[in-house]
Amino acid sequence: MREQLLTALHKNLWASLRHTFNTDRVLLGVGYLVNFAAFVLLLVLLPERLTAAVVSVACIGVINVLIFLSLRNSLAEAEQTLSQLDKIYADHDLAKYFGTGVATYYRGRYRLWLILQPSLLLFAVIVAVAIRYAP
């Protein structure tokens, strides 16, 4: 019974981790599209419709904040799941197959995404403004 529960737990933890990563990939894709939309909107709206441009960027900024918060929550969930897996492997003398390097890799990956998300909006705004107002 104990082995069956342990096997099921192991399987569920990896499934949860895969689900989190897959969801975040979709979320990042949405983030890219949203920030590209900000770029296009600014190219269309500036300089004639400044108020509409500012409101649009503010709304897209809110979406970016929500994506950022979701990614930060996913990082915490992934760290917790990886910690549980690490403990399971350590308890069964399998830690040599699953070490802290795996957790470090995923932590770094999420930190990169957390930097990338707000940077995309910033770059979209800067490039669109530079294109519109360049001499």
Secondary structure as UniProt FT lines:
FT   HELIX           2..45
FT   TURN            46..49
FT   HELIX           50..91
FT   TURN            92..93
FT   HELIX           95..97
FT   HELIX           100..133
//
